[in-house]
């Protein structure tokens, strides 16, 4: 059986980049850390580090093994945390990671809905905000229970719980001429000041293509990566923007105006979880609340 202490030393070397750094992290001597690494190489039959003088560099086998050890240790860490919380009579723990647009809008709204139902007091909720790729990694390694990401397919590591779509809305300040429209036509944006998205984002590429097909395209006066920034700029009178329904609702809550827009494009996202482990009751409750919140936007198109 592999030694847990040797695995800890291995991860410490991978993180610190040196045996001496790992020894300091583990509060052991450098020879002791070196011995643990040699023992692990013997037990696994793998060459984990290339040694040149006093320096070492991880092999491909080391990188592959590190991802497996990290995953196992995350599970152990969660068990330790759960044991401590059970001992203290703590609430059920639910960790969620999300792309920023949803961690700033939908997820807080869902948490408020759960609080209104009286169930939030039974839940120890933690919300983390990362890029889609980072969230996928955190879900696959079971660092979080639920992940909210840009639309994805299932993989051997992650399971798709639901894929949802909501309308895109046109947002503006309360004094903008389009605020008096019941519905915004795409041609209403011709030669108008518009706040766009960075071209490297999914929304930016989609809107750039949409505007390029117009006879008279809008004037892009600023670009941002986050829809919350598009809303902030619009509220300050820089121009109008096209955002997801969640951001549009938040925009209205801050005194702005949103209107439906006649485009077929929508905003989509996926909710994912790890394929490992048993179903999480709190996650199922949270997902039900997500679907309930999304139903409120059914007539926003």
C-alpha positions as CSV (number, residue, x, y, z in Angstrom):
1,X,0.0,0.0,0.0
2,X,1.2,3.5,-0.9
3,X,2.3,5.6,2.0
4,X,0.1,8.7,2.6
5,X,3.2,10.5,4.0
6,X,5.1,9.8,0.8
7,X,2.2,11.1,-1.3
8,X,2.1,14.2,0.8
9,X,5.8,14.7,0.3
10,X,5.3,14.2,-3.5
11,X,2.6,16.8,-3.7
12,X,4.7,19.2,-1.6
13,X,7.6,18.9,-4.0
14,X,5.3,19.4,-7.0
15,X,3.9,22.6,-5.4
16,X,7.1,24.0,-4.0
17,X,9.3,23.1,-7.0
18,X,12.1,21.7,-4.9
19,X,12.8,19.1,-2.2
20,X,14.0,21.8,0.2
21,X,10.8,23.8,-0.3
22,X,8.7,20.7,0.3
23,X,10.7,19.8,3.4
24,X,10.0,23.3,4.8
25,X,6.3,22.9,4.1
26,X,6.1,19.6,5.9
27,X,8.4,20.6,8.7
28,X,10.8,17.7,8.1
29,X,14.4,17.5,7.0
30,X,15.5,17.6,3.4
31,X,17.0,14.1,3.6
32,X,13.7,12.8,5.0
33,X,11.7,14.4,2.1
34,X,14.1,12.9,-0.4
35,X,13.8,9.5,1.2
36,X,10.0,9.7,1.0
37,X,10.2,10.5,-2.7
38,X,12.5,7.6,-3.4
39,X,10.2,5.3,-1.5
40,X,7.3,6.4,-3.6
41,X,9.2,5.9,-6.8
42,X,10.1,2.4,-5.6
43,X,6.5,1.6,-4.6
44,X,5.0,2.8,-7.9
45,X,7.8,1.8,-10.2
46,X,7.7,5.3,-11.8
47,X,10.5,7.8,-12.4
48,X,8.8,10.9,-11.0
49,X,11.7,13.4,-11.2
50,X,14.7,14.0,-13.4
51,X,17.7,14.9,-11.3
52,X,20.4,17.2,-12.6
53,X,22.9,18.1,-9.8
54,X,20.9,19.6,-7.0
55,X,17.9,20.4,-9.1
56,X,14.9,18.3,-10.0
57,X,12.2,18.6,-12.6
58,X,8.9,16.6,-12.7
59,X,8.5,13.9,-15.4
60,X,5.3,13.4,-17.4
61,X,4.5,10.5,-15.1
62,X,4.8,12.9,-12.1
63,X,2.3,15.4,-13.6
64,X,-0.2,12.5,-14.4
65,X,0.2,11.1,-10.9
66,X,-0.2,14.5,-9.2
67,X,-3.7,15.0,-10.7
68,X,-4.8,11.7,-9.3
69,X,-3.3,12.4,-5.9
70,X,-4.8,15.8,-5.8
71,X,-8.2,14.3,-6.5
72,X,-7.9,11.7,-3.8
73,X,-6.6,14.3,-1.3
74,X,-9.5,16.6,-2.0
75,X,-11.8,13.8,-1.1
76,X,-10.0,13.2,2.2
77,X,-10.0,16.9,2.9
78,X,-13.8,17.0,2.4
79,X,-14.2,14.1,4.8
80,X,-12.1,15.8,7.4
81,X,-14.2,19.0,7.1
82,X,-17.4,17.0,7.2
83,X,-16.3,15.2,10.3
84,X,-15.5,18.4,12.1
85,X,-18.8,20.0,11.1
86,X,-20.8,16.9,12.2
87,X,-19.0,17.1,15.5
88,X,-20.0,20.7,15.9
89,X,-23.6,20.1,14.7
90,X,-23.0,22.3,11.7
91,X,-25.4,22.7,8.7
92,X,-25.2,20.8,5.5
93,X,-22.3,22.2,3.4
94,X,-22.8,23.1,-0.3
95,X,-19.9,24.6,-2.3
96,X,-20.7,26.1,-5.7
97,X,-18.3,27.4,-8.3
98,X,-19.7,29.6,-11.1
99,X,-18.6,31.8,-14.1
100,X,-18.8,35.4,-12.9
101,X,-22.0,36.4,-14.8
102,X,-24.1,33.9,-12.8
103,X,-22.2,34.3,-9.5
104,X,-23.2,38.0,-9.5
105,X,-26.9,37.6,-10.6
106,X,-28.7,34.2,-10.7
107,X,-27.0,32.5,-7.8
108,X,-27.5,35.3,-5.3
109,X,-31.2,35.4,-6.4
110,X,-31.5,31.7,-5.9
111,X,-29.9,32.0,-2.5
112,X,-32.5,34.7,-1.6
113,X,-35.3,32.4,-2.8
114,X,-34.0,29.6,-0.6
115,X,-33.8,32.0,2.3
116,X,-37.4,33.1,1.7
117,X,-38.4,29.4,1.9
118,X,-36.8,29.1,5.3
119,X,-34.2,26.5,4.2
120,X,-31.1,28.7,4.0
121,X,-30.5,28.4,7.7
122,X,-30.0,24.7,7.2
123,X,-27.4,25.2,4.6
124,X,-23.7,26.2,4.8
125,X,-23.4,27.8,1.4
126,X,-20.1,28.8,-0.2
127,X,-20.1,30.5,-3.7
128,X,-16.8,30.8,-5.7
129,X,-16.4,32.7,-9.0
130,X,-14.0,31.4,-11.7
131,X,-13.7,31.0,-15.4
132,X,-15.6,28.1,-17.0
133,X,-12.5,26.0,-17.5
134,X,-11.5,26.5,-13.9
135,X,-15.0,25.6,-12.7
136,X,-14.9,22.4,-14.8
137,X,-11.6,21.4,-13.2
138,X,-13.0,22.1,-9.7
139,X,-16.1,20.0,-10.3
140,X,-14.1,17.1,-11.8
141,X,-11.7,17.1,-8.8
142,X,-14.7,17.3,-6.4
143,X,-13.5,20.6,-4.9
144,X,-17.1,21.8,-5.4
145,X,-20.5,20.1,-5.6
146,X,-22.1,22.2,-8.4
147,X,-20.6,24.1,-11.3
148,X,-22.3,26.8,-13.4
149,X,-20.5,27.1,-16.7
150,X,-20.9,28.1,-20.3
151,X,-22.6,25.3,-22.3
152,X,-20.6,22.1,-22.2
153,X,-21.0,18.4,-23.0
154,X,-20.7,15.5,-20.5
155,X,-17.3,13.9,-20.0
156,X,-16.1,10.9,-18.1
157,X,-15.4,13.2,-15.2
158,X,-18.5,15.5,-15.2
159,X,-22.2,14.9,-15.4
160,X,-24.6,17.4,-17.0
161,X,-27.5,18.2,-14.6
162,X,-29.3,20.7,-16.8
163,X,-28.8,23.1,-19.7
164,X,-30.8,26.3,-19.5
165,X,-31.4,29.3,-21.8
166,X,-32.8,32.7,-21.1
167,X,-33.5,35.7,-23.4
168,X,-31.0,38.5,-24.2
169,X,-32.3,42.0,-23.4
170,X,-31.3,45.5,-24.4
171,X,-30.3,47.6,-21.5
172,X,-30.0,51.4,-21.2
173,X,-30.3,54.3,-18.9
174,X,-33.7,55.7,-17.9
175,X,-33.3,58.8,-20.1
176,X,-32.3,56.9,-23.2
177,X,-34.7,57.3,-26.2
178,X,-35.1,53.5,-26.5
179,X,-36.5,53.4,-22.9
180,X,-39.8,54.5,-24.4
181,X,-40.0,51.5,-26.8
182,X,-42.0,48.4,-25.9
183,X,-39.6,46.3,-27.9
184,X,-36.2,47.1,-29.5
185,X,-35.6,46.2,-33.1
186,X,-32.0,45.4,-34.1
187,X,-32.2,48.3,-36.6
188,X,-32.9,50.6,-33.7
189,X,-29.2,50.1,-32.8
190,X,-27.9,51.4,-36.2
191,X,-25.3,54.1,-35.6
192,X,-26.1,54.1,-31.9
193,X,-23.5,54.1,-29.1
194,X,-23.3,50.5,-27.9
195,X,-21.2,48.9,-25.2
196,X,-19.9,45.6,-26.5
197,X,-18.0,42.7,-25.2
198,X,-14.3,41.8,-25.7
199,X,-14.0,40.0,-29.0
200,X,-12.3,37.0,-27.3
201,X,-15.5,36.2,-25.3
202,X,-18.4,34.1,-26.6
203,X,-20.8,37.0,-26.3
204,X,-18.4,39.3,-28.0
205,X,-17.9,37.0,-31.0
206,X,-21.7,36.5,-31.3
207,X,-22.6,40.2,-31.2
208,X,-19.8,41.2,-33.5
209,X,-21.2,38.8,-36.0
210,X,-24.7,40.1,-35.5
211,X,-23.6,43.7,-35.9
212,X,-21.5,42.9,-39.0
213,X,-24.6,41.7,-40.8
214,X,-26.4,45.0,-40.3
215,X,-26.6,47.6,-43.1
216,X,-25.6,50.3,-40.7
217,X,-23.9,48.8,-37.6
218,X,-23.8,50.5,-34.2
219,X,-20.8,52.4,-32.9
220,X,-19.0,50.3,-30.3
221,X,-17.9,52.9,-27.7
222,X,-16.5,50.5,-25.2
223,X,-15.9,46.8,-24.6
224,X,-15.9,44.7,-21.4
225,X,-15.5,41.1,-20.5
226,X,-18.3,41.0,-17.9
227,X,-22.0,41.9,-18.4
228,X,-22.0,43.6,-15.0
229,X,-19.5,46.1,-16.4
230,X,-21.6,46.6,-19.6
231,X,-24.5,47.4,-17.2
232,X,-22.4,49.8,-15.1
233,X,-21.3,51.7,-18.3
234,X,-24.9,51.8,-19.6
235,X,-26.2,53.2,-16.3
236,X,-23.7,56.0,-16.6
237,X,-25.0,57.0,-20.0
238,X,-22.2,55.7,-22.3
239,X,-24.6,53.7,-24.4
240,X,-26.9,50.7,-24.6
241,X,-25.9,47.1,-24.2
242,X,-27.2,43.6,-24.9
243,X,-27.0,41.3,-21.9
244,X,-28.5,38.1,-20.5
245,X,-31.9,38.3,-18.6
246,X,-30.3,37.9,-15.2
247,X,-28.0,41.0,-15.7
248,X,-30.9,42.9,-17.2
249,X,-33.0,42.3,-14.1
250,X,-30.0,43.5,-11.9
251,X,-29.7,46.5,-14.2
252,X,-33.4,47.4,-13.6
253,X,-32.8,46.9,-9.8
254,X,-30.1,49.6,-10.0
255,X,-32.4,52.1,-11.8
256,X,-31.8,51.2,-15.4
257,X,-34.3,50.0,-18.1
258,X,-34.3,46.8,-20.1
259,X,-36.4,45.9,-23.1
260,X,-36.8,42.7,-25.2
261,X,-34.9,42.8,-28.4
262,X,-35.8,41.0,-31.7
263,X,-32.8,38.7,-32.1
264,X,-33.0,34.9,-32.0
265,X,-29.8,34.5,-30.0
266,X,-30.2,33.6,-26.3
267,X,-27.9,33.2,-23.3
268,X,-27.2,29.6,-22.3
269,X,-25.4,27.9,-19.5
270,X,-24.9,24.4,-18.0
271,X,-25.0,23.1,-14.4
272,X,-22.6,20.3,-13.8
273,X,-21.5,17.9,-11.0
274,X,-18.9,15.2,-10.6
275,X,-19.7,11.7,-11.7
276,X,-18.2,10.4,-8.5
277,X,-20.0,10.3,-5.2
278,X,-23.6,10.0,-4.1
279,X,-26.3,12.6,-5.0
280,X,-26.2,15.6,-2.7
281,X,-29.6,16.5,-1.3
282,X,-28.7,20.2,-0.8
283,X,-27.5,20.4,-4.5
284,X,-30.8,18.9,-5.6
285,X,-32.7,21.5,-3.6
286,X,-30.5,24.3,-5.0
287,X,-31.0,23.1,-8.6
288,X,-34.8,23.0,-8.1
289,X,-34.6,26.6,-6.9
290,X,-32.5,27.5,-10.0
291,X,-35.2,26.2,-12.3
292,X,-37.9,28.0,-10.3
293,X,-36.0,31.3,-10.7
294,X,-35.4,30.7,-14.5
295,X,-39.1,30.2,-15.0
296,X,-39.7,33.8,-14.0
297,X,-38.0,34.9,-17.2
298,X,-40.1,32.8,-19.6
299,X,-42.0,35.9,-20.9
300,X,-38.9,38.2,-21.1
301,X,-38.2,37.3,-24.8
